[in-house]
Amino acid sequence: MAEIRSLVEGFDDAGVPSKRWRELVSRKLIEIDALITPAEQMKQLLEESLDCGCLTLDSCAVVLERHENATTTDAA
């Protein structure tokens, strides 16, 4: 809540955002994007796995391929 309050209070009397407010929002947008991207990837993986017909996630080629790609990408 304190963070939201500091964002809202970042305007001057004319309604123009201060430099501090713009910097805070820029950092917050980066943080939010860092949360959204993995969630979108997980959603896509789960949607794709619905159509694969595998009995378990451990045997699902879609899941295994994604996991291998993510592990390779993270290690790089």
Distance bins in CASP14 RR format, pairs under 12 A and 6 or more apart:
PFRMAT RR
TARGET T0000
AUTHOR 0000-0000-0000
RMODE 2
METHOD distances of the structure
MODEL  1
1 7 0 0 0 0 0 1 0 0 0 0 0
1 8 0 0 0 0 0 1 0 0 0 0 0
2 8 0 0 0 0 0 1 0 0 0 0 0
2 9 0 0 0 0 0 1 0 0 0 0 0
2 24 0 0 0 0 0 1 0 0 0 0 0
3 9 0 0 0 0 0 1 0 0 0 0 0
3 10 0 0 0 0 0 1 0 0 0 0 0
3 21 0 0 0 0 0 1 0 0 0 0 0
3 24 0 0 0 0 1 0 0 0 0 0 0
3 25 0 0 0 0 0 1 0 0 0 0 0
3 27 0 0 0 0 0 1 0 0 0 0 0
3 28 1 0 0 1 0 0 0 0 0 0 0
3 31 0 0 0 0 0 1 0 0 0 0 0
3 32 0 0 0 0 0 1 0 0 0 0 0
4 10 0 0 0 0 0 1 0 0 0 0 0
4 24 0 0 0 0 0 1 0 0 0 0 0
4 25 0 0 0 0 0 1 0 0 0 0 0
4 28 0 0 0 0 1 0 0 0 0 0 0
5 21 0 0 0 0 0 1 0 0 0 0 0
5 24 0 0 0 0 0 1 0 0 0 0 0
6 18 0 0 0 0 0 1 0 0 0 0 0
6 20 0 0 0 0 1 0 0 0 0 0 0
6 21 0 0 0 0 1 0 0 0 0 0 0
6 23 0 0 0 0 0 1 0 0 0 0 0
6 24 1 0 0 1 0 0 0 0 0 0 0
6 25 0 0 0 0 0 1 0 0 0 0 0
6 27 0 0 0 0 0 1 0 0 0 0 0
6 28 0 0 0 0 0 1 0 0 0 0 0
7 17 0 0 0 0 1 0 0 0 0 0 0
7 18 0 0 0 0 0 1 0 0 0 0 0
7 20 0 0 0 0 0 1 0 0 0 0 0
7 21 1 0 0 1 0 0 0 0 0 0 0
7 22 0 0 0 0 0 1 0 0 0 0 0
7 23 0 0 0 0 0 1 0 0 0 0 0
7 24 1 0 0 1 0 0 0 0 0 0 0
7 25 1 0 0 1 0 0 0 0 0 0 0
7 26 0 0 0 0 0 1 0 0 0 0 0
7 27 0 0 0 0 0 1 0 0 0 0 0
7 28 1 0 0 1 0 0 0 0 0 0 0
7 29 0 0 0 0 0 1 0 0 0 0 0
8 15 0 0 0 0 0 1 0 0 0 0 0
8 17 0 0 0 0 0 1 0 0 0 0 0
8 18 0 0 0 0 0 1 0 0 0 0 0
8 21 0 0 0 0 1 0 0 0 0 0 0
8 24 0 0 0 0 0 1 0 0 0 0 0
8 25 0 0 0 0 0 1 0 0 0 0 0
9 15 0 0 0 0 0 1 0 0 0 0 0
9 17 0 0 0 0 0 1 0 0 0 0 0
9 18 0 0 0 0 1 0 0 0 0 0 0
9 20 0 0 0 0 1 0 0 0 0 0 0
9 21 0 0 0 0 1 0 0 0 0 0 0
9 24 0 0 0 0 0 1 0 0 0 0 0
10 16 0 0 0 0 1 0 0 0 0 0 0
10 17 1 0 0 1 0 0 0 0 0 0 0
10 18 1 0 1 0 0 0 0 0 0 0 0
10 19 0 0 0 0 1 0 0 0 0 0 0
10 20 1 0 0 1 0 0 0 0 0 0 0
10 21 1 1 0 0 0 0 0 0 0 0 0
10 22 0 0 0 0 1 0 0 0 0 0 0
10 23 0 0 0 0 0 1 0 0 0 0 0
10 24 1 0 0 1 0 0 0 0 0 0 0
10 25 0 0 0 0 1 0 0 0 0 0 0
11 17 1 0 1 0 0 0 0 0 0 0 0
11 18 1 0 0 1 0 0 0 0 0 0 0
11 19 0 0 0 0 0 1 0 0 0 0 0
11 20 0 0 0 0 0 1 0 0 0 0 0
11 21 1 0 0 1 0 0 0 0 0 0 0
11 22 0 0 0 0 0 1 0 0 0 0 0
11 24 0 0 0 0 0 1 0 0 0 0 0
11 25 0 0 0 0 0 1 0 0 0 0 0
12 18 1 0 0 1 0 0 0 0 0 0 0
12 19 0 0 0 0 0 1 0 0 0 0 0
12 20 0 0 0 0 0 1 0 0 0 0 0
12 21 0 0 0 0 1 0 0 0 0 0 0
15 21 0 0 0 0 0 1 0 0 0 0 0
16 22 0 0 0 0 0 1 0 0 0 0 0
17 23 0 0 0 0 1 0 0 0 0 0 0
17 24 0 0 0 0 1 0 0 0 0 0 0
17 25 1 0 0 1 0 0 0 0 0 0 0
17 26 0 0 0 0 0 1 0 0 0 0 0
18 24 0 0 0 0 1 0 0 0 0 0 0
18 25 0 0 0 0 0 1 0 0 0 0 0
19 25 0 0 0 0 0 1 0 0 0 0 0
19 26 0 0 0 0 0 1 0 0 0 0 0
20 26 0 0 0 0 0 1 0 0 0 0 0
20 27 0 0 0 0 0 1 0 0 0 0 0
21 27 0 0 0 0 0 1 0 0 0 0 0
21 28 0 0 0 0 0 1 0 0 0 0 0
22 28 0 0 0 0 0 1 0 0 0 0 0
22 29 0 0 0 0 0 1 0 0 0 0 0
23 29 0 0 0 0 0 1 0 0 0 0 0
23 30 0 0 0 0 0 1 0 0 0 0 0
24 30 0 0 0 0 0 1 0 0 0 0 0
24 31 0 0 0 0 0 1 0 0 0 0 0
25 31 0 0 0 0 0 1 0 0 0 0 0
25 32 0 0 0 0 0 1 0 0 0 0 0
26 32 0 0 0 0 0 1 0 0 0 0 0
26 33 0 0 0 0 0 1 0 0 0 0 0
27 33 0 0 0 0 0 1 0 0 0 0 0
27 34 0 0 0 0 0 1 0 0 0 0 0
28 34 0 0 0 0 0 1 0 0 0 0 0
28 35 0 0 0 0 0 1 0 0 0 0 0
29 35 0 0 0 0 0 1 0 0 0 0 0
29 36 0 0 0 0 0 1 0 0 0 0 0
30 36 0 0 0 0 0 1 0 0 0 0 0
30 37 0 0 0 0 0 1 0 0 0 0 0
31 37 0 0 0 0 0 1 0 0 0 0 0
32 38 0 0 0 0 0 1 0 0 0 0 0
32 39 0 0 0 0 0 1 0 0 0 0 0
33 39 0 0 0 0 0 1 0 0 0 0 0
33 40 0 0 0 0 0 1 0 0 0 0 0
34 40 0 0 0 0 0 1 0 0 0 0 0
34 41 0 0 0 0 0 1 0 0 0 0 0
35 41 0 0 0 0 0 1 0 0 0 0 0
35 42 0 0 0 0 0 1 0 0 0 0 0
36 42 0 0 0 0 0 1 0 0 0 0 0
36 43 0 0 0 0 0 1 0 0 0 0 0
37 43 0 0 0 0 0 1 0 0 0 0 0
37 44 0 0 0 0 0 1 0 0 0 0 0
37 70 0 0 0 0 0 1 0 0 0 0 0
38 44 0 0 0 0 0 1 0 0 0 0 0
38 45 0 0 0 0 0 1 0 0 0 0 0
38 66 0 0 0 0 0 1 0 0 0 0 0
38 70 0 0 0 0 1 0 0 0 0 0 0
38 73 0 0 0 0 0 1 0 0 0 0 0
38 74 0 0 0 0 0 1 0 0 0 0 0
39 45 0 0 0 0 0 1 0 0 0 0 0
39 46 0 0 0 0 0 1 0 0 0 0 0
40 46 0 0 0 0 0 1 0 0 0 0 0
40 47 0 0 0 0 0 1 0 0 0 0 0
41 47 0 0 0 0 0 1 0 0 0 0 0
41 48 0 0 0 0 0 1 0 0 0 0 0
41 66 1 0 0 1 0 0 0 0 0 0 0
41 67 0 0 0 0 0 1 0 0 0 0 0
41 69 0 0 0 0 0 1 0 0 0 0 0
41 70 0 0 0 0 1 0 0 0 0 0 0
41 73 0 0 0 0 0 1 0 0 0 0 0
42 48 0 0 0 0 0 1 0 0 0 0 0
42 49 0 0 0 0 0 1 0 0 0 0 0
42 57 0 0 0 0 0 1 0 0 0 0 0
42 63 0 0 0 0 0 1 0 0 0 0 0
42 66 0 0 0 0 1 0 0 0 0 0 0
42 67 0 0 0 0 0 1 0 0 0 0 0
42 70 0 0 0 0 0 1 0 0 0 0 0
43 49 0 0 0 0 0 1 0 0 0 0 0
43 50 0 0 0 0 0 1 0 0 0 0 0
44 50 0 0 0 0 0 1 0 0 0 0 0
44 51 0 0 0 0 0 1 0 0 0 0 0
44 62 0 0 0 0 0 1 0 0 0 0 0
44 63 0 0 0 0 0 1 0 0 0 0 0
44 66 0 0 0 0 1 0 0 0 0 0 0
45 51 0 0 0 0 0 1 0 0 0 0 0
45 52 0 0 0 0 0 1 0 0 0 0 0
45 57 0 0 0 0 1 0 0 0 0 0 0
45 60 0 0 0 0 1 0 0 0 0 0 0
45 61 0 0 0 0 0 1 0 0 0 0 0
45 62 1 0 0 1 0 0 0 0 0 0 0
45 63 1 0 0 1 0 0 0 0 0 0 0
45 64 0 0 0 0 0 1 0 0 0 0 0
45 65 0 0 0 0 1 0 0 0 0 0 0
45 66 1 0 1 0 0 0 0 0 0 0 0
45 67 0 0 0 0 1 0 0 0 0 0 0
45 69 0 0 0 0 0 1 0 0 0 0 0
45 70 0 0 0 0 1 0 0 0 0 0 0
46 52 0 0 0 0 0 1 0 0 0 0 0
46 57 0 0 0 0 1 0 0 0 0 0 0
46 60 0 0 0 0 0 1 0 0 0 0 0
46 62 0 0 0 0 1 0 0 0 0 0 0
46 63 0 0 0 0 1 0 0 0 0 0 0
46 66 0 0 0 0 0 1 0 0 0 0 0
47 62 0 0 0 0 1 0 0 0 0 0 0
47 63 0 0 0 0 0 1 0 0 0 0 0
47 66 0 0 0 0 0 1 0 0 0 0 0
48 54 0 0 0 0 0 1 0 0 0 0 0
48 57 0 0 0 0 0 1 0 0 0 0 0
48 60 0 0 0 0 1 0 0 0 0 0 0
48 61 0 0 0 0 0 1 0 0 0 0 0
48 62 1 0 1 0 0 0 0 0 0 0 0
48 63 0 0 0 0 1 0 0 0 0 0 0
48 65 0 0 0 0 1 0 0 0 0 0 0
48 66 0 0 0 0 1 0 0 0 0 0 0
49 55 0 0 0 0 0 1 0 0 0 0 0
49 56 0 0 0 0 0 1 0 0 0 0 0
49 57 1 0 0 1 0 0 0 0 0 0 0
49 58 0 0 0 0 0 1 0 0 0 0 0
49 59 0 0 0 0 0 1 0 0 0 0 0
49 60 1 0 1 0 0 0 0 0 0 0 0
49 61 0 0 0 0 1 0 0 0 0 0 0
49 62 1 0 1 0 0 0 0 0 0 0 0
49 63 1 0 1 0 0 0 0 0 0 0 0
49 64 0 0 0 0 0 1 0 0 0 0 0
49 65 0 0 0 0 0 1 0 0 0 0 0
49 66 0 0 0 0 1 0 0 0 0 0 0
49 67 0 0 0 0 0 1 0 0 0 0 0
50 57 0 0 0 0 0 1 0 0 0 0 0
50 60 0 0 0 0 0 1 0 0 0 0 0
50 62 0 0 0 0 1 0 0 0 0 0 0
50 63 0 0 0 0 0 1 0 0 0 0 0
51 60 0 0 0 0 0 1 0 0 0 0 0
51 61 0 0 0 0 0 1 0 0 0 0 0
51 62 0 0 0 0 1 0 0 0 0 0 0
52 59 0 0 0 0 1 0 0 0 0 0 0
52 60 1 0 1 0 0 0 0 0 0 0 0
52 61 1 0 0 1 0 0 0 0 0 0 0
52 62 1 0 1 0 0 0 0 0 0 0 0
52 63 0 0 0 0 1 0 0 0 0 0 0
52 64 0 0 0 0 0 1 0 0 0 0 0
52 65 0 0 0 0 0 1 0 0 0 0 0
52 66 0 0 0 0 0 1 0 0 0 0 0
53 59 0 0 0 0 1 0 0 0 0 0 0
53 60 1 0 0 1 0 0 0 0 0 0 0
53 61 0 0 0 0 1 0 0 0 0 0 0
53 62 0 0 0 0 1 0 0 0 0 0 0
53 63 0 0 0 0 0 1 0 0 0 0 0
54 60 1 1 0 0 0 0 0 0 0 0 0
54 61 1 0 0 1 0 0 0 0 0 0 0
54 62 1 0 0 1 0 0 0 0 0 0 0
54 63 1 0 0 1 0 0 0 0 0 0 0
54 64 0 0 0 0 1 0 0 0 0 0 0
56 63 0 0 0 0 1 0 0 0 0 0 0
56 64 0 0 0 0 0 1 0 0 0 0 0
57 63 1 0 1 0 0 0 0 0 0 0 0
57 64 0 0 0 0 1 0 0 0 0 0 0
57 66 0 0 0 0 0 1 0 0 0 0 0
57 67 0 0 0 0 1 0 0 0 0 0 0
58 64 1 0 0 1 0 0 0 0 0 0 0
58 67 0 0 0 0 1 0 0 0 0 0 0
60 66 0 0 0 0 1 0 0 0 0 0 0
60 67 0 0 0 0 1 0 0 0 0 0 0
61 67 0 0 0 0 0 1 0 0 0 0 0
61 68 0 0 0 0 0 1 0 0 0 0 0
62 68 0 0 0 0 0 1 0 0 0 0 0
62 69 0 0 0 0 0 1 0 0 0 0 0
63 69 0 0 0 0 0 1 0 0 0 0 0
63 70 0 0 0 0 0 1 0 0 0 0 0
64 70 0 0 0 0 0 1 0 0 0 0 0
64 71 0 0 0 0 0 1 0 0 0 0 0
65 71 0 0 0 0 0 1 0 0 0 0 0
65 72 0 0 0 0 0 1 0 0 0 0 0
66 72 0 0 0 0 0 1 0 0 0 0 0
66 73 0 0 0 0 0 1 0 0 0 0 0
67 73 0 0 0 0 0 1 0 0 0 0 0
67 74 0 0 0 0 0 1 0 0 0 0 0
68 74 0 0 0 0 0 1 0 0 0 0 0
68 75 0 0 0 0 0 1 0 0 0 0 0
69 75 0 0 0 0 0 1 0 0 0 0 0
69 76 0 0 0 0 0 1 0 0 0 0 0
70 76 0 0 0 0 0 1 0 0 0 0 0
END
